Amino acid sequence: MIDVCLLGTGGMMPLPERWLSALLVRCEGHTILIDCGEGTQISWRYTGWGFRELDTILLTHLHADHVAGLPGILFSLAFAEREEPVRIVGPHGTTRIVHALRSIVPVLPFAVEVTELEGTSELVLPGGMLVRSLPVAHRVPCLAYAIHRPRGRRFLPERARALGIPVEFWRRLQHGEPIELAGRTISPDDVLGPPRRGITVAFVTDTRPTPDLPAFVRDADLLVCEGMYGDPAMLPRAVERGHMVFHEAAELARTAGVRRLWLTHFSPSLTDPEVWLPLARAIFPATEIGPVHRTVTLRFPDE
């Protein structure tokens, strides 16, 4: 399973009860933070989630409302007595920004490792998770992310017994390793069921709709997507500034066949996002306004 917690839903500037862009994803005792706008560590403290388990920070882009909270997050990790390395991933320029922001937290008890991504990429993360990135259409280099927890194929003990495989070899086969037994090679395919669906969380913000996005977020269990404006009349401004309107995010969710959509990254001028929710739900019924600290546990389909 994967736990997801929405720490911030605002764009441009923090407002009372609306922190800036940030999302937590937790799996098997490992935590990922996507974006860390100003004050993220404060919002985090309301959740009860521990800081020490944070392994990876994914930055969509380098505007202040997505990165200015980084010094506070690093200080909170130090205060939580973390000693293991922390990895920060982002687009071109991330190394320079992290170096600049670290000037106010220069001494940390852990190493900070920075990875800059160019184009579409895939990384293996702690906790058995995979993250894919996709360049999107904003005024500066910006990435969408999809975090996936794969699921292994089911081991079929009845097949193993029929093939006369001793129990001590089962684990190796279950983990994809062929074995030699009495002069014959036994493949994992001989004792494993069909592939099983994993869990995927996608995070898309600060972008116009692009042709590649539907395939990138296809079948996601949860799509967290920006809705900078609710009113369709704001579309020209959204185009100008590289953002989406609610109905565009809902159309993306419908086209991609995702299971749930959380709207986030609201303009300060959008004082009541709920007013425009019916418009989005008319396109994609499983749309929700993402309030701060909304949390969900996503499980494998048959759990």
N, C-alpha and C positions, 0 to 999 in steps of 0.2 A: 504494500500500500504506500501511498504518498500523501503527506499532509501539506496543505497549501494555506497560507495566511496572507491576506492583502494588507500591507502596512500603510500604504499611502495611495490616494486616488487623485491628487491634485496635479495640475500643470502650472508652470510659470512661477507661482509663489504659494507658500503655505498659507492656509486660512484656518480660523478656529474650527476644530473638528475635521479638518481636511489636510492631512499631511501630504507631502510630495511623493512622487512615484517610487514605489518599493514593493517587492513581493518576496515572501519566504517560501521555499520548497524544502521539505524534510523527508528523508528516507533512510531507514536503517541507521539512525543515529548521526547522520550527516545532514548538514543544512547548506542550502544555496540561497544567496540573496541576489535578486535581480534588481538593479538600480538602487541608489541610495541618495535620494534627495535630502535637502537640508532637514535636520531633525529626525532622521530615520531612527536613530538609537533611542529617542524618546518614545516614539510610537511603539517600537519593539518592546519596551519595558511594560507596556500594558498587556502584552500577550501571554506572559508567563513562559515563553520559549527561552531556553538558555542561549547565551552568546557563544559559549566555548565550542560548540559543535559546528560553528560556521567554517566551512572548508573553502568555499568558492564564492566570489562576487562576480556576477556578470553585468557588465555595463552596456546598455543599448547604444548610447552615444554620450558625448562629452559636454552637453549643456548643463548649466549649473543646477537646474531643478532635478537632475538625474545623478549628479556626482558630488554635490557640495556636502553631503552628509558623510563622506568617506572618512575624514579624520575622526569624527565622533564614533563611527563603527570600529575603527582600528583601536581607538582608546578603550572602548568597551570590551573588546576582545582581550586586550592586555590586562584590564582590570579583572576579567574572568579567568586569568592565569592560563591563557592558552599559550602553548609553546610550539605546537606543530605549525608548519608553513601554511600560509593562506595564499590562494591563487586569485588574482584579479584578471579577468578576461574582458576585452573590449575591442573596439575598432582601432584603426590607425590613429595614433596620437595618444593612446591610453598611457603609455610609459611616461610621456612628458607630463601629463596631468597628474598621475599618481605621484610622481617625483615632487611636483610643486605642492600638492596637498599634504604630502608627508613632511614638508618642512615645518609644520606645526605639531607633528607627532614623530619626531626623528628617531626616538629610541623605543623599540618594541621588543618584547621577549620572543618574537617569532619572525621568521623570514617572510617577506612579501615577494611573491613571484608573479610577474606580469606577462601575459600572453596577448599579443595583438593579432587579430584575425583579419585576413584579407579574403573577400569573397565568401562563398559558401564553404563552411567548415563543419567538422564533427570532432568532438572531444569526449574522452572517457573521464567520468567524474567519480569521486569516492561514493561508496554506497551502491555500486552497480548501476549507476545512472549514466546515460549518454546525453550529450547536448549537441544540437545542431544549430547553426546560425545561418541567417539569410540577409544579405544586404537589402535595405528597403529605401523608400524615396522620401528623404527629409532634406533640410537645408544644409546639413552636415552629414558625414558618414554615420550611418545608423544601422543597427542589426536587430532583427527579430530572432527570438530564441524558441526552440522546442526541446523540452526536457523529457526524456523517455526512460522509463524503467522497463527493460525487457523481461519477459517471463520464459523460463525454460520449458522445454517439452516435458510432458508427463512420463515418468518412468513406468513401464508396464511389467510388473513382476511376473505375471503369468507367462509372458513371452520368455523372460529370462529363465524361468523354471523349465519351460518346454525345451529350451536350448541347452539345458543342463549346466547353466552358468552358476558357479558357487556364489553365495551371498557376498563374499569379500571382494568380488569384482564389480558389484553393482554400482557402487559410488563412482568408480572411474568411468563407467559407461554413461552414467547419469550426467556427468560433467563433460561429455563429449569426447572421451578418450577411447579409441579402439583397443581391444585386448587380443592377445594370442592365447588360445586355449586348445590343448591337445592337437596341435598342428593346424588349427584353423584360425582365421582372423574374424573376430566378431565386431561389427560396426555398431556405434550407438544407434544408428537407424534401425537396427534389428530389434531394439528393445524400447524405443521411444515412440510416443504418440506424435500426432501432427503438431505443427507450430501453434502456439497459443498467443493470443493478443496480450500486449503489455499495457502500460498506462502512460499517457502523454499529456503534458501541460505545455501550452504554447503561450508566449507573451509577445504581444505586438503593440508597439506604441511609437508615436512621433513619425508617422508615415502616411502617405496617400495609399490607396489601394494599388497593388501592383499585380501584373499577370502571374507572378510566381507564388504569391501568398496563398491562394487556395490549396495548391498542392502541398505547400510547406506545412500547413496546419491541419491537413486533411485527417479526419477521424479523431481529432484530439478529444480527450475526455473533458478538458476544460480549456477554453480559449479566453485569456485575459487580454482585452483589446481596448485601445483608446477610443473614446468618444469625446473629442474635445468640445464639440458643440452638439446640441440636441436639435435645434431648429434647422430644418432643411434650407431655410433662407440664408443660413450662415455658410453654405457650401462655397461661395466664392472666396471667403476669408480662409476657409479650411484649405482650399487649393493653394492660395497664396502662401500660407504658412507651413504647408506640409503636414496636414493633419486630416482626421476623418470626422464625419458627422455620424450620429447614431445609426442612421439607416444604412450607411456604407459598411459599418462594422457588422450589422445584422446580416447584410447581404453576403459578406465574407463568410460568416458563420454558416449560413444556409448553404452556400455553394460548396463549402469544404466539408459539410456533413459532420460538424463537431457536435458534441453532446450537450455542452453548456457554454454559455457566453457570459462573462462578467465584463461590464463596461467600466472604464476607469479613465484617469488622466483628463479630468474635467477642467475647462477654462474657468478662471475666477469669475467670469461673467455669467457662467452657468450655475446660478445659485440653487436651483432645485432640479436636479437631473430627473427625478421621478416624473416630472410633468411630461417628458418626452419619451418615457419608457413604452407606452402603448404603441407608439409609432414603430419602435424597434421590434416589439413583440409581434406586430402584425406581419413582419417579415420572417422573424425567427422566434418562435414562442418561448424557447428556453433561454431568454435573455434576462439578466438581472443587473440592477445597479449595484456595483461593488462598493458597499460601505467599508470604511476603515475597520480593520480587524476581522472582517468576514473570514471564516476558516472552514475548510472542508477536508474530509479524508476520502481520497479516491482509492477504490479497491479493484482488484482484478474482477472481471465480470462474473465469475461463478463463486466469489467469496460472499 
